Amino acid sequence: VQLQASGGGLVQPGGSLRLSCLASGFTLDDYVIGWFRQAPGKQREEVSCESSSTIGTYYLDSGKERFTISRDNARRTVYLQITGLKPEDTAVYYCHRPPNSWGQGTQVTVSS
């Protein structure tokens, strides 16, 4: 199982990013995939997750209006679109396949 996150960068407040998580070694259709983030000095928190079934989609309260998770099973990729970026969104963002598979993380820095 491998998960490769990408798409992070330095963005000004109010900007947008689309993070990508490329999955390999398993059939993406069969699994829930989540996005987590960890800011310096803080615990890792889940920001969103979804599956390709009708289980539903979860968003962190602070991201419900700004985060959109989606997937393209044919491309083996799960996306996290973030709009209206705020400095408090600065963190390393990880994709996760329960229970124990993590990608290497992609840094998102929101600063003017």
N, C-alpha and C positions, 0 to 999 in steps of 0.2 A: 504494500500500500504506500503510495506517495501522493502528497498534496503539495503543490507548488503555487504559492501566493505571489502576486505581482501587481503592479499598478500604483503603488504608493508614490509619494513625492512631497515636495514642498508646495503648498498652495496658500494663497491669500484667504483671509476670512471671507466667507460668502461664496467661495469657489466650489467646484465639484470634482469628484474623482470617481472612476470606476475601477474597483479592485477585481482581480480575477483569481480563481483558484482552479488550477488544472489538476485533475485527478487521474491517477494511473494505478494499475494493479488490481482494480476491482471494477464492477459494473456500477457506474454512478447512479443509474435509475433506481437501484435497490436500497439506497441509503439516504438518511437524513444528513445534511451538511450544514454546519453552522459557522458563523464568523464570530470571533472573539477579539478583544483588544486588551492591551496592557499598557498603561501609561507609567512613566517613571515613578517609582515609589508607591504604586497602587496595585491592587489585586487584578488579576485577569477577569474580565467580565464578558458575558455573552451579549452580543449586539443584535444578532439575528440568526434564525435558522429556518430551514424549510426542507420539505421532501417533495418528490415528484408525484406523490399520491395526494389524497385529499386530507391528509393529516392537518395541514394548516401551516401558517407562517407566524413566526414570533419576531417581535422587534422590541428592543430596549425602549423604555418609555421616552427617553430623551431623543430617540431616533425615529419615532413612529412617523413623523411628518417628513423626514429627511432621508431615511434609508430605504432602499428597495433591493430586495434579494431576488435573484432569478437564476435560472440554470438553462444550459443547453446540453442535454444529455449526449447528443450526437458529437459535440465538441468536447465532451467530458469536462465541462467547465461550469463553475458556479460563480456568479457575479455579485458584487455588492456595490450598488450605485449610492453615492453619498452626495447630497446637495446641501447648500447652505452651511458649508463647513465652518466650525467654530474652533477657537484655540483649544478648547477642552476636548476636542476630538483627536488631538495629537496623541498618538500611541503607535505601538506596533500592532498590526492587525494580522490575525492568524485564521486560517480555515481549519476546520476540525471535523473529523468523522468519528462519531461515538463508537466505542468508548475511549479509545486511547490514541488515535491517529491524528497527528498535528503536522501542519505545514511549517515552513521555516519562518514565516512572518514577512510582512512588508511594512516599512516605516511610512507613516502619514504624519506630516508636520504642517500645522496650520499657523501661519505667522505672517504678519505684514512686514 
